[in-house]
Amino acid sequence: MNLLFVNIFNKESLSLSDKFKDAFKALLTDTSVDEAFLSYALLLPGQMEINDKLEIHRYEDVLKAIGFVKSELSHSFKDEFITRYHSLTQDGFKLDAKSMGQRSLKNLCLSYIANTKTTEALSLCGTQFDNASNMTDEIMSLKAIVDNFPNDKSHYLANFYKKWKGETLVMQKWISVQAMSSTTSISELKEIEKLEIYDAKVPNIVRSLLRSFIRGNPALLNNTDGSGYKYLVDKIIDIDKFNPSLASGLTKTLNHLKKLDPVRRNLLEGELNRLLMEKLSNDTYEVATKNLKG
């Protein structure tokens, strides 16, 4: 991954080494390896796993690097992913460790297949979504669609919402899938807040939206137009009026000024100063002040 960053920084063409691809394929097609281990071994690192290792966070570059690697692997081993996916299809739902590992690997394969963004891939995701016998398969197929088919996601999101809107825990998963997706916009996050299932007074509902957004969607939070910082600070101001503990916890996530480039640092400093102009709880005020001091 480091070589990819060098190429991205220098605006050079990107490529994966044949040795890496061969090793990946060998793992993917090795049926003797435990499925739970494979689902972990074949999973690419998240955006913040990489950013946190950099002296200065590079949100767009990290997102581009991860996207390139996943696209290369998805297209190079499309047939292998499909074969492995179908080999892991289960009859009925089981809770034993072996079955859980198989489901995990199956859904990881589905995420790679969906990343090819073909009609065939959308059809496979839709079939799993419609026929899922368990929440893992249903929510992971929804995630695959939301992440890879932005023009089709509204249909599946609406169907899931209609089916499960009476189940708060399930709706938290539904919210998180959207908040963590790079296909989601700030305006779409605001639309979620308008739904009848969203209650700003319920901490877990708020966390499913805002915590997922912060940790799972750093490129959107740290967008150079400043919209992500503004959105989060607006939420902190509102929440602090009735839940200072939650508000101060959210404010702690904005403590990365030293890891930002000058443009983002200036934007975040502006939002933190705006936050301090409000009548805040002691905890939130203290955290925001510490954030500004670095």
PyMOL commands that set and color helices and strands:
alter all, ss='L'
color gray80, all
select helices_A, chain A and resi 2-9+18-28+35-41+47-51+59-76+78-87+97-114+119-131+135-148+153-164+168-179+186-193+203-216+218-221+227-240+244-252+257-259+262-276+282-293
alter helices_A, ss='H'
color red, helices_A
deselect
rebuild
show_as cartoon
